[in-house]
Amino acid sequence: MMQKCLATQIGKNVQVYIDDVVITTKKGSTLIDDLKETFDNLDKFCLKLNPTKCSFGVPAGELLGFLVSARGIEANPEKIQAIVTMRKPTKLKEIQQLTGRVAALSRFVARLGEKALPFYALIKQGEKFEWNEEADRAFEDLKRTISTPPILVAPKEKEPILLYIAATPQAWPGGYEYMLVAVDKFTKWIEAKPINSPDAASAIKFIKSIVFRFGVPHSIVTDNGNNFTFKEFKAYCAEVGIKLQFASVAHPQTNGQVEKANDIICNGIKKRMLTPLEKARHT
């Protein structure tokens, strides 16, 4: 209902999540106009607001567990501290809590899902897991990484559409060891393709499948994986007119969308793999 009611405003001066509405006024001089437009649309659909839950002229606040302000979207300090002050897990439930907290911060730190792979490996061991050096290093590295998370900022108006891609080394069902993931910056559409080898040929084939269906993207922002730095891949992008850009390791926010997609895919596969294992362990 809310999506239909505020369809002309979503993405322009309104953001909606289920029944939570945020009016994002860019200038103080347009605040009244933005409010009037929103109230007029709500009135057309005979929708009423609870005055006790409304706040106006708020420069910053918490929304869906994140801190939102004119600077951008920031991770909630409480969620960061929950990991920083956390002791090494000694129970399966504590590891599950850790991976859940990591997932909540995944959009702020590049490749955070991969950094947490040692924890997922321990979950597979069940209640009798053994904390090892790899998990210990990942745990300490995680604390250092999230101590200074970046701020997510909104794209500028009429900014060119960028396609973020990255190769994730992981074992997938069917014998695949890698996956290529692409996310359209504007629509957030996710494309994923499991591959056996991270070479230029597979990367070119992946991009071609996107180009054939959706057209040529203005730019591709990717990590520094070998399959994207090979001259064959660079030559293909130059041939079709795609601007190739590489994300800096020091600025993970540049490929945060694809890292979030990686986490979604990894979590989906993990559930499908762990559920049969858990059932087998209890039979």
Beta strands, then each sheet from edge to edge (+ up, - down):
strand 1: 14-17
strand 2: 20-23
strand 3: 60-63
strand 4: 66-69
strand 5: 72-75
strand 6: 162-169
strand 7: 178-184
strand 8: 190-195
strand 9: 219-222
strand 10: 243-246
sheet 1: 1+ 2-
sheet 2: 3+ 4- 5+
sheet 3: 8+ 7- 6+ 9+ 10+
end
